[in-house]
Amino acid sequence: MDFAAPLPGTQDLLFDAARRLRRCEAALLGVFERAGYAEVIPPSVEAADVFGAEAFRALDRSGRLLALRSDFTAQVARIAATRLAGFSPLRLHYRGSVVRRLGEGPVHENLQAGCELVGAAGPEADAEIVALAAASLQALGLEEARISLGSTGYFSALARAAGASEKLAAALIDEVDRKDLPTLRSLCEREVPAGAAREALLMLAQPPRPQTAARELLAKASALAPSEDALAALRRLGDVLERTDDRRLEVDLGEVRGLGYYTGIVFNLYAPGAPKAVGGGGRYDSLLGRFGDPRPAVGFSLDLDGLVAVARC
């Protein structure tokens, strides 16, 4: 076996790369602490039930199924629901590595940092988290980064109004994510009855709108809203937009992907020079209920590997 290189999906950080990572972490730590967020350090190994199917799992000697950390948010939800039950609101931050199994390929280790706001349900909490994510990008010198804001709640309302099955909803998400309007239109014409729900779904393939033009987009979407749930999700997006004054903010009604636990607003962070999103987050009001404490929550995580490569700190 060749020990000169790390395993596929992992990396050694040496000298300057390690220094760059620590500088970025220090800059982010300052932002998080000044905003009133306290650090928590969860264990790297948990009971497998804490995480989803992407976790790397193994049996210990007693036969208990364990997993390497694959998601900080689930761990923070466990801590908030058990060790910190009854304390609201909670403002927590973290940093460290996550390990995920990508399909049939090798495990992949990724460095992350992030913040979670637990016990606050209103749009002002959503706006606080979005603004904190924006401040994090600012601290790393990423002036031209973009914050793309959407809503899984809106898409879920449209899918319900369209009578979409779970399989059809997944297919719609794939085409929306690709912004492939011709294929999305063909799919909708074949599977979704004509009407407001179909037209609203087609709007999801439109390009993002900067903050200055986002209100017009939301107004058009509201005129097509096929249900009160869809209209409420759009109002929530508008409320967050009104409370977040940042030129890097844009609205993308097709920003609908998540880890399966997002219930409301979602957002992704994009930086010049990075080939994919360098972070993201959203509202997950049902996750803490898995651990016996059904409180609302919203948060975000940052991909430190991606950010360190483009940061100017």
N, C-alpha and C positions, 0 to 999 in steps of 0.2 A: 504494500500500500504506500502511496506517495503522501508523505506527511508535510511536504513543502508548501502545499496550498490548502486552504480551508475547504470544507465540504461544499459541494454545489448548493447555492442558495444562502450561503453565509459569507462573511468577509472578515479579514483582519484589518484593523485600523491602526496604522503605524505613524508615529511622529507627527508630521504636519496635518494629516487627515484626522488624527486624534485631537490635535490642538484645535482644529476648525470645529469639530463636533462640540468640544467643551465650550468654545466661545459662543456658539449658537445656543447651547443649553443655558449658559449663564445669562444671555440676553433674554431668552424666553422666561427663565425663572424670575427675573426682575419684573417683567410684565405681569406674570401671574400673581406674584406676591403683592405688588402694588395695587392690584385689583381686588385684593382680599381673599385670594384662593390659597388654601393650606395644602401642603404636600402629603400624599399618602403613598406608601411603598408596599404594594401587594406582593405576595409570594409568586415565584415563577412557576410553581406547580400547584394545581388545584384539583378538586374533585371534577371529573370529566363533565358532569352535568351542568357546570357553570357555563361551559362554552358550547359552541355549535359544532357542526360536523367537520369543519375545517381544522379543528384542533388535532395535534399530534398526541395520540393516546398510548398508554401502556398499563399493564397490570403490575401492581406492587406484589410483594411476597405474600401478603395476606389475601390477595385476589381482588383488591379494590381497584377500580378503574380510575386512573389519574390522567391528567392532561397537562402539557406545557401551555403556558399562557398564550392564547391566540387573540385575545381581545381585552384591552384594559377596561372598556366601558362596563362590560359584564362584571368584572371584578369590583369596580367601584360601586356598582349597583348592589352587589352582595354586601360589601362593607357598610354602605349607607343603610341598607335594609335590616342589618343585623347589629353590628357593632355601634352604629350611630342612629339607630331607630329613635324617632321622637324629636330629633334636632332638625329644625327647618328655619330658613333655607341653609343648605350645606353648599359651600364653595370649595371644591377639591381639585387639586392638580396632581399630575403624575408624569413620570418619564421612565423609559426602559425599553426592553425588547419584547416583541411578540414573535411567535413561531407558528406558521401555518402550513398545512399540507395543501398544495395546489393541484387538485385533481389526482392523477396517477403519478405526477412528477415528484421531485425531491421536496423536502420541507424547505421553507423559506423563512429566514430570520430578518426582521425589520425593526429599526429603532423608531420609537414614537415618543411624543410628549403631547399632553392635552389637558383639558379642563372639563369639569362636570358641575352643573348647577342643579341641585336636587331640592325638591320641595317648593318650586316656584312654577306656576302654571300659566301666567299671563304672557302677552306679547312683549312686555318689557323685559322678561327673562330671556326670550328668544333674541331680542335686540341686544341685550347685554353680551350674550355669547357670540353673536355675529361680530359685534364691535371688538370683543376681546380677540377673536381670531384675526380681525383686521389689524389690531395693535401688534399682534405677534408678527405678522408679515412686515409691518413697519419697522419693528425692532431688528429684523434681519436685513433691512435695507431693500426690501422688495417693493419699491414704489409703484411699479407697473403690474403688480399681481392683480388677479381678478377674483372676486367672490361671487360665485354663481348660486343664486337662491331659488329654491323651488319648494314643492310640497308633495310628499307622499300621500297626505290626506286628500289632496285634490285629485290625484290620479285614482286613488281607491274609490272616491265618490263617483268619478266618471265610469270606472269599471263596473261598479254596482248598478249605476243607471243604465249601462249598456247591457246588463245581464251577462257579463263576461265570465266564463269559467276560469278556474285557476290557470289552466293551460293557455287559454286565449290571453289572459292578462299578462302572463310571462312573455308571450309572443309580441304583444303590443309594446311592452317595456323594451324588448330588444330593438324593435324598429324605431321607437322614440329615441332611444339612447344613440342610435346611429344617425338620427336626423334624416332618415330615409323616407321622405314624404311619398314618393311613388309607391314603394312597397307598403308603407303604412296605409295609404289610401286604398290599395288593392285589398289588403287584409280587412280593413274596416268595411268596405263595400261588400265583401264576401261574408263577414261574420257579425257585423253590428247593424242593427236596424237603422234605417234612415231617421234623422232627427237631430236634436240638439246634442245628445251624447256623442254621436258620431262626429259632428262638426267640431265639438270641443276637443275630442281626441286628436283630430287632425291638426289642431292648433299647437299641440305639444311638439310637433316637429319644426316649429318656427325657431329661428336663431335667437339667442339671448338678447335681451334689451337692456341697454345701460339704464342707470337709475333715472335719468332725465326722461326717458321714453317708456319706462316700465309701467307708469300709471295708465297710459293709453292701452297697453297690452292687457292689463288687468281689467280695465273697463270693457274691452271687447270680450274677454273671457267671461266676465260676469253676465254680460248680455246673453251668452249662450248657456250659462250654467243650468244643467238639467235637474238639479236637486238643491235643496237647502243645504245639505252637507257640502256640496261643491262650492256653493256661494260662500258658506262660512269659511272654508279653507282659503278662498281667494281674499276674503276680508282680512283674515289673519296675516296673509302675505303682505297686504297693503299696510296693516298696522305695523308690522316689523319694518317695512320699508320707510314709513314715516318716522320711525324712531332711530333709524340708522343713517347718519349723514356721512357717507363715504363714497368718493367718486369711483372707487374700484368695485362697488357693488353693482350687480346686474341681476335681472330676473330671468330665469329660464324655467318655464312651466314644464319642460321636459326633463328637468333634473329630478328623476324619480327613483334612482337606484339607491339601495341601502343595504344594511346587514340583516334585514328581516325584522328588526325591532323598531324602526322609526315609524312614528305615528302622525307627524305633523310637518313642520318645516324641515327641509334638508338643504345643505349647501356643500359645495366643493370649492376648493382653493386651487387656483392655477397660477403658476409663476413663469415668466419668460425663461426659456432655456430648459425647462423641465418637460419631459415627454408625456407626463401624465399628471393627474392631480397630486398636489403636495399636501393635501389634508382635506378634511371634511367633517361634517357633523350634522346634528339635527335634534329634534325632539323625540323622546322615547318614553311616553307616559305609561306603558304597560310593562316595562322590563323589571322594575323593582317589585312588582306584584309576584313575579316568579319566586322571589325570596321572602315572601310573606309581608311586604310593606308597600302597598300600592300607592306610591307617591309619584307625582309628575317629575320629569327631569329633562334636561337639555344639555348638550355638550358638543365638544369637537376634539379631534385628534390631529396631530401633525406628523407627516412622514419625514422624520429627521434625515434619513438617507437621501431623499430627494431634495430637501431644503438645503442641506450642507453643500450640495454640489452647486447651487445657484445663489446662495446667500452672499450678502456683502457686509458682513459684520466682522 
